[in-house]
Every structure is written in structure tokens, then in C-alpha cells.
């Protein structure tokens, strides 16, 4: 079994060529005795594609390899030992094609989030699935798209997440709109207990969350609440910590789940 990495720095060390060679020679998982200088953002990014369909793997590989900044290191199928193979390869990007919403797959995403914190995950689904989308966001995916993608679209998605962005298919627009609409009108909902108490937030944090759901910038949300953008960010930091999330969308979805139970 793979041991948990002690820190992100350990990931870089264990994933470095020198680290691998030293570990192989020693027959252990000991860290090499040199100071790691962090990631090389100009280096070629390794990609692993997962799908049981060989033709789909080939299609994805051809779309990705157009960009010389990415190299498809391996093509894998969904199998019992898949997670261990990913631990061994430690890719920069993992593309899960024909991804199915089942307990085992969601559990695998959560393990990757915990054990391979630097790996960026893309889900390619055969059909729009709101429940899968929400669960996958909670598990830390960076992109969600449908299998009708074009080569150019996949090329752009990989580029975007590599540069720190996210991508979600337009089939989820209606879900995001419904969530944002509910959050912006949250104080009008009939309840037996104050909503901020249900969510474990202060009243001001709830107001900030509602404003962030309604407005697309910190400035607009701050103007709505008559506070500064820095205060908005401070409250969001507290919300992220309480909800154990990292983005505004994840926070909104988490609140929606806690109030309505729309995600198991």
C-alpha cells in the first residue's frame, strides 16, 4: 500500500527522477538527501488516461499530445489495481473517461485528492449527471466535460487546468443557476431553525455566502453588503475552513447539500 505523503514537498521529491533512482537503488521509499527546489512549471506535464475503451483512449491521446507541453505516459483501464498504478505513476494530470458515478469511483477521487495533491483530475462523462458533478467537485476535480468534446476543446481544457483554472460543461449551467438562485434568496426560506445555525456559520458569513452566490466579483458582493472586498475574503476564508472546501462554487454546493440534501 502507498504511504501517505508527509507534505507537498515530499511529493516533488518522490516524483523527481533523482528521487526515484535513489529509492530504487536503496530498495526503499526513503527520501533522497538533497534539497528540493519545487516544481518546474515549464517541464513537460505527464498525463494518464483511464478508460476501458481502447478507441476512446486513443482519441483522447491524440487530442492531448498535439500540445508538446504534455506527454501521455500511460493508458489504463478501470480495474481493482487502478489506484495503485496511479500512485506509482504520480501523473500531473489524470483524465477519467467514461467515468461512472458509483461509490468506488468517488472514493478513488477522494483518495487521489488526499494522496496525490498535485495531480489535476478531469472527468469525461458519457451523459450529464448533476449528482456526479456535485460529488466530483467535492472530491477536488478540476474539470468536468461530456464525451462529445472536440480535440480543440480537450486541448483547451487541459491547458486551462494546468494554468490553475477550472472547466465545467455547459450542461451544468442550469444546476449552477438553481444553486445560486437559492443561495441569493436563502433568507426567504421557511425553516424551523436559523439557516446560519444549520450551516454552522455566523449570520454575517451567511450573508457573504449569499452575496458571493449572487454576484460574480468580490467588489460587487462587497458593495451589496456595504463592506470592503478584503472583509468579504476574510469571511470566505472562514467559510472554506468550516466547510472544508477551497472554492466559492464548492462552498455554495456544500451549503445547498446541507440545507436540501440533494447530494448523498
C-alpha positions as CSV (number, residue, x, y, z in Angstrom):
1,X,0.0,0.0,0.0
2,X,1.1,3.5,-0.7
3,X,2.1,5.6,2.3
4,X,0.6,9.0,2.7
5,X,2.9,11.8,1.7
6,X,4.0,13.8,4.7
7,X,3.9,17.1,2.7
8,X,3.6,18.5,-0.8
9,X,7.4,18.9,-0.8
10,X,7.7,15.1,-0.3
11,X,5.6,14.6,-3.5
12,X,8.0,16.6,-5.5
13,X,11.0,14.7,-4.1
14,X,9.4,11.3,-4.6
15,X,8.3,12.3,-8.1
16,X,11.7,13.5,-9.2
17,X,14.0,11.4,-11.3
18,X,16.8,11.5,-8.8
19,X,14.5,10.6,-6.0
20,X,13.2,7.6,-8.0
21,X,16.7,6.3,-8.9
22,X,17.9,6.6,-5.3
23,X,14.9,4.9,-3.9
24,X,15.2,2.1,-6.5
25,X,18.9,1.6,-5.7
26,X,18.2,1.5,-1.9
27,X,15.1,-0.6,-2.3
28,X,13.2,1.7,0.0
29,X,10.9,4.7,0.0
30,X,13.5,6.9,1.7
31,X,13.7,10.5,0.6
32,X,17.0,11.5,-1.1
33,X,19.3,13.7,0.9
34,X,19.1,16.8,-1.3
35,X,17.1,19.9,-1.1
36,X,14.1,20.0,-3.4
37,X,13.7,23.3,-5.3
38,X,10.0,22.9,-6.1
39,X,8.2,22.2,-9.3
40,X,9.4,23.2,-12.8
41,X,6.3,24.8,-14.3
42,X,8.0,24.7,-17.8
43,X,8.6,21.0,-17.7
44,X,6.5,18.6,-19.8
45,X,3.4,17.5,-17.9
46,X,2.7,13.8,-17.6
47,X,-0.8,12.6,-18.4
48,X,-2.6,9.4,-17.6
49,X,-5.8,8.4,-19.5
50,X,-8.2,6.0,-17.9
51,X,-11.0,4.2,-20.0
52,X,-11.9,0.7,-20.7
53,X,-12.5,1.5,-24.4
54,X,-9.2,1.5,-26.3
55,X,-10.6,3.7,-29.1
56,X,-11.6,6.4,-26.6
57,X,-8.2,6.3,-25.0
58,X,-6.6,6.8,-28.5
59,X,-8.9,9.7,-29.3
60,X,-8.0,11.4,-26.0
61,X,-4.3,10.8,-26.5
62,X,-4.4,12.3,-30.0
63,X,-6.2,15.4,-28.7
64,X,-3.8,15.9,-25.8
65,X,-0.4,15.1,-27.5
66,X,-0.9,18.0,-30.0
67,X,0.5,20.2,-27.3
68,X,4.2,19.4,-26.8
69,X,3.9,20.5,-23.2
70,X,2.0,17.3,-22.3
71,X,3.1,13.7,-22.6
72,X,0.7,10.8,-22.3
73,X,2.6,8.5,-20.0
74,X,0.1,5.7,-19.8
75,X,-3.3,4.4,-20.9
76,X,-5.1,2.5,-18.2
77,X,-8.4,0.6,-17.7
78,X,-10.7,0.7,-14.8
79,X,-9.6,-2.2,-12.6
80,X,-9.1,-3.1,-9.0
81,X,-5.4,-2.1,-9.0
82,X,-6.0,1.2,-10.8
83,X,-5.4,3.4,-7.7
84,X,-2.1,1.7,-7.0
85,X,-1.0,2.2,-10.6
86,X,-1.8,5.9,-10.3
87,X,0.2,6.0,-7.0
88,X,3.2,4.5,-8.9
89,X,3.0,6.8,-11.9
90,X,2.2,10.0,-9.9
91,X,1.0,11.9,-13.0
92,X,0.4,15.6,-13.3
93,X,-2.9,15.2,-15.0
94,X,-5.4,12.3,-14.8
95,X,-8.2,12.0,-17.4
96,X,-11.0,9.7,-16.3
97,X,-13.0,8.9,-19.5
98,X,-16.5,7.2,-19.4
99,X,-16.5,7.9,-15.7
100,X,-19.3,6.2,-13.8
101,X,-20.9,7.7,-10.7
102,X,-20.5,4.8,-8.2
103,X,-19.2,4.6,-4.7
104,X,-15.9,3.0,-5.7
105,X,-15.1,5.7,-8.2
106,X,-16.0,8.6,-5.9
107,X,-13.9,7.0,-3.2
108,X,-11.0,6.8,-5.6
109,X,-11.3,10.5,-6.4
110,X,-11.2,11.3,-2.7
111,X,-8.1,9.2,-2.3
112,X,-6.4,10.9,-5.2
113,X,-7.2,14.3,-3.7
114,X,-5.6,13.2,-0.4
115,X,-2.6,11.2,-1.6
116,X,-1.7,13.0,-4.9
117,X,-2.5,16.6,-4.0
118,X,-0.7,18.0,-7.1
119,X,-2.5,15.8,-9.6
120,X,-5.2,17.6,-11.6
121,X,-8.2,15.5,-12.4
122,X,-10.5,15.7,-15.4
123,X,-13.8,13.8,-15.7
124,X,-15.2,12.9,-19.1
125,X,-18.8,11.7,-18.6
126,X,-20.9,10.0,-21.3
127,X,-24.0,11.9,-20.1
128,X,-24.8,14.9,-18.0
129,X,-25.2,13.9,-14.3
130,X,-25.8,16.6,-11.7
131,X,-25.2,14.2,-8.8
132,X,-21.9,13.1,-10.2
133,X,-20.9,16.6,-10.9
134,X,-21.5,17.7,-7.3
135,X,-19.8,14.7,-5.8
136,X,-16.8,15.2,-8.1
137,X,-16.4,18.8,-7.2
138,X,-16.4,17.9,-3.6
139,X,-13.7,15.3,-4.4
140,X,-11.5,18.1,-5.9
141,X,-11.7,17.6,-9.7
142,X,-10.5,20.4,-11.9
143,X,-12.7,19.8,-15.0
144,X,-15.9,18.1,-16.0
145,X,-16.9,17.7,-19.6
146,X,-19.0,15.3,-21.7
147,X,-17.7,12.8,-24.2
148,X,-18.9,14.8,-27.2
149,X,-15.8,17.1,-26.8
150,X,-13.8,18.1,-29.8
151,X,-10.0,17.8,-30.0
152,X,-9.7,21.6,-29.7
153,X,-11.9,21.6,-26.7
154,X,-9.9,19.0,-24.8
155,X,-6.7,20.8,-25.8
156,X,-8.1,24.0,-24.2
157,X,-9.4,22.2,-21.1
158,X,-6.0,20.6,-20.3
159,X,-4.3,23.9,-20.9
160,X,-6.7,25.7,-18.6
161,X,-6.4,23.5,-15.6
162,X,-2.7,23.4,-16.0
163,X,-2.6,27.1,-15.6
164,X,-4.7,27.0,-12.4
165,X,-8.2,27.2,-13.9
166,X,-11.3,25.1,-13.9
167,X,-13.7,23.9,-16.5
168,X,-17.3,22.7,-16.2
169,X,-19.5,21.7,-19.1
170,X,-22.4,23.9,-20.1
171,X,-24.8,21.0,-19.3
172,X,-24.3,22.0,-15.7
173,X,-25.3,25.7,-16.2
174,X,-28.9,25.0,-15.1
175,X,-27.7,23.4,-11.8
176,X,-25.3,26.2,-11.0
177,X,-28.0,28.8,-11.7
178,X,-30.5,27.0,-9.4
179,X,-27.9,26.8,-6.7
180,X,-27.0,30.4,-7.0
181,X,-30.7,31.5,-7.1
182,X,-31.5,29.6,-3.9
183,X,-28.5,31.0,-2.1
184,X,-29.3,34.5,-3.1
185,X,-32.8,34.2,-1.7
186,X,-31.8,32.0,1.2
187,X,-33.3,34.2,3.9
188,X,-36.8,33.8,2.5
189,X,-36.8,30.0,3.0
190,X,-39.3,28.7,5.6
191,X,-37.3,26.9,8.3
192,X,-37.6,25.9,12.0
193,X,-34.0,26.9,12.8
194,X,-32.0,29.9,11.6
195,X,-30.1,28.9,8.4
196,X,-26.8,30.2,9.6
197,X,-27.1,27.8,12.6
198,X,-28.0,24.9,10.3
199,X,-24.8,25.6,8.3
200,X,-22.6,26.3,11.3
201,X,-21.9,29.8,10.1
202,X,-22.4,33.3,11.6
203,X,-25.1,35.5,10.3
204,X,-22.5,37.7,8.5
205,X,-20.8,34.7,6.9
206,X,-24.2,33.5,5.6
207,X,-24.8,37.0,4.1
208,X,-21.4,36.9,2.5
209,X,-22.1,33.4,1.1
210,X,-25.4,34.6,-0.4
211,X,-23.8,37.7,-1.9
212,X,-21.0,35.6,-3.5
213,X,-23.6,33.3,-5.0
214,X,-25.5,36.3,-6.5
215,X,-22.6,38.5,-7.7
216,X,-19.6,37.4,-9.8
217,X,-16.9,39.6,-8.2
218,X,-15.8,40.4,-4.7
219,X,-16.3,44.1,-5.4
220,X,-19.9,43.7,-6.3
221,X,-20.6,41.4,-3.3
222,X,-18.9,43.9,-1.0
223,X,-20.9,46.9,-2.4
224,X,-24.1,44.9,-1.8
225,X,-23.2,44.3,1.8
226,X,-21.6,47.7,2.4
227,X,-18.3,46.2,3.4
228,X,-14.8,46.0,1.8
229,X,-13.6,43.3,-0.6
230,X,-11.0,42.3,1.9
231,X,-13.7,41.7,4.5
232,X,-15.5,39.5,2.0
233,X,-12.3,37.5,1.5
234,X,-11.8,37.1,5.3
235,X,-15.3,35.8,5.8
236,X,-14.9,33.4,2.8
237,X,-11.7,32.1,4.4
238,X,-13.7,31.2,7.5
239,X,-16.4,29.6,5.4
240,X,-13.9,27.5,3.5
241,X,-12.4,26.3,6.7
242,X,-15.7,25.4,8.3
243,X,-17.0,23.6,5.1
244,X,-13.6,22.1,4.3
245,X,-13.7,23.4,0.8
246,X,-11.4,25.5,-1.4
247,X,-13.6,27.4,-3.9
248,X,-16.7,29.6,-3.9
249,X,-18.6,27.0,-6.0
250,X,-17.7,24.2,-3.6
251,X,-18.9,26.4,-0.7
252,X,-22.2,27.1,-2.4
253,X,-22.8,23.5,-3.3
254,X,-21.9,22.4,0.3
255,X,-24.4,24.8,1.8
256,X,-27.1,23.6,-0.7
257,X,-26.4,20.0,0.2
258,X,-26.6,20.7,4.0
259,X,-29.9,22.5,3.6
260,X,-31.6,20.4,0.9
261,X,-29.7,17.1,1.0
262,X,-29.5,17.0,-2.8
263,X,-26.2,15.1,-2.7
264,X,-25.8,11.8,-0.8
